[in-house]
Amino acid sequence: MPGDLDMNKLQEEAARRAREMQARARIPPPRKPAREAPRPEQPAPPPPAPSPAPSQEESPLGVFFQDKERTVILALLLLLSGEEKNNELLFALFFLLL
């Protein structure tokens, strides 16, 4: 049938194009320099000791304002708390705060 021939021709053309794209996508391995200069090995410096975190007295609400995402969720909770129809949305936002 003419339709089958067209479909086979289209499939062959698609397979050919896919092979061409794969061949173009192959990245050659990086070239190594012809001559590498010998590097004297130096011992790695020890990692710096972690500095103690500054002890700041934070309010219980200060935890919520540490990152922008929590602040946005809190703002949405405040804005939507006045509407009585969005209880599911409020619970979902509370869940995101956890």
N, C-alpha and C positions, 0 to 999 in steps of 0.2 A: 504494500500500500504506500501511496505517496506520503502519508502522514508519518508512518513508521520510519521511512527513509530520512525525512526531515528531522525527526526526533533523534535518530542515531547520529546524524550529521551534527546536530547541536550538541549532543553529549560528547562526541569526539572532539569538537571544537573547544568545549568547556574543559575537558581533560587536558588538551594541549596547552590551553592558557594557564591552567593550574600548574602544570609542570614548568612552564616558562617562569611563572612568578616564583615558584620554589627555587628554581635555579638562580634567579636574580637575588633572592633573599639570602642565599648562603653567603655568610661572611667569611672571608679568608682568614686563616689564623694570623695573629700578629707576627710581624717580622722581628726576629731577634737581632740585636746589633751584632755586627761582625766580630767585634772584639769588646769584651767587657773589661773594664778596669777593675783590678782586684781591690776590694774594699777591706780595710782593716776592721775586724770585728770589735765593736765597742759594747761593753755590757750595758744593757738597758738601764736607764736610771729608775730607781724605785718609784712607784706611783706616789704622788703626794698624799699625805695623810688627810683623810676627810676632816674638814673643819667642822667643829660642832655647830649645830644649827642654833641660831640665836633664839633664846627662850623669850618668846613674846606671849603675853597673856592675851588669848583670843577670846572673844565673846562666843557664846554658843552659836550665834548666827553667823559669825565670821567664817565658819567652815563652809557655808553655802556660797559665800562670795569669793572663794579662792579662784574659781575659773569662770570663764565667760559663759560656758554652756549652762552651768547651774544658775547663773544670774538671769539668763534669758528664760529658763524654765520657771524660775521663781516669779519673774515679771508676768509671764503668761498665766501662772496660777492666780496671781493677784487680780489680773484683768478679768479672768473668766470666772472668778469666784462669785461675782455678783449675779451671774446668770444661773438660773436654776435648771436649765435644760441640758447642760453639758457635764453631768456627773461622771459619765464614762471617760470623757476627756480629762477631767480633773484627776481621776484615779490613775489614768495612764501617765499623766505628768508627774504625779507623786511617785509612781513606780520608777520613772526615769531618774528621779532624784536619789534613789537608793543606791 
